[in-house]
Amino acid sequence: MLGEAILKDVKPSAYDSAKSGGRHEGFLKDYAKKTDNEIRRSIRSLQQQIETHQDKIVNPQNWVTPGLPPQQL
């Protein structure tokens, strides 16, 4: 059937995967026990990490030690 062929290529969300025992099951279980304030702090921390990594991609020269040989860049 066409519907089955289409659904075959659809990947489950990270939440659905974790909920069914997938890759991030432990992360989901840990966060289910946290308070709202702990989760908010975690979200802020993760957002800061994302922003840092995005900056490293856009501005790698700001994150590399000056004077490194090209093969170490």
C-alpha positions in Angstrom: 0.0 0.0 0.0 1.1 3.6 -0.7 0.4 4.7 2.9 2.7 2.0 4.3 5.5 2.9 1.8 5.3 6.5 2.9 5.2 5.7 6.6 8.2 3.4 6.2 10.5 6.4 5.6 9.1 8.5 8.5 11.4 8.5 11.5 9.9 8.7 15.0 10.5 11.9 17.0 13.2 11.9 19.6 10.5 11.8 22.2 8.7 8.8 20.7 12.0 7.0 20.4 13.0 7.7 24.0 9.6 6.8 25.3 9.7 3.4 23.5 13.2 2.6 25.0 15.3 4.1 22.3 18.6 6.1 22.4 17.6 8.8 24.8 15.5 6.7 27.2 17.7 7.5 30.2 17.5 11.3 29.5 13.7 11.1 29.4 13.5 9.2 32.6 15.9 11.5 34.4 14.0 14.6 33.3 10.7 13.1 34.3 11.9 13.3 37.9 13.1 16.9 37.8 11.3 20.0 39.0 10.1 22.7 36.7 12.9 25.0 37.8 15.6 22.3 37.2 14.2 21.8 33.7 14.2 25.5 33.0 17.9 25.7 34.1 18.7 22.7 32.0 17.0 24.3 29.0 19.0 27.5 29.5 22.3 25.5 29.8 21.5 23.5 26.6 20.6 26.7 24.8 23.9 28.3 25.8 25.8 25.2 24.5 23.9 25.4 21.2 24.8 29.0 20.8 28.4 28.4 21.6 28.6 25.6 19.0 26.8 27.7 16.4 29.4 30.5 17.0 32.2 28.0 16.6 30.8 27.0 13.2 30.3 30.6 12.1 33.5 32.1 13.6 36.0 29.3 14.0 38.9 31.9 14.1 37.6 33.0 17.5 38.0 29.6 18.9 41.4 28.5 17.6 44.7 29.2 19.3 46.8 31.6 17.2 49.9 30.1 15.7 48.7 26.6 15.2 50.0 24.8 12.1 47.3 24.4 9.4 47.0 20.7 9.9 45.8 21.3 13.5 43.1 23.8 12.6 
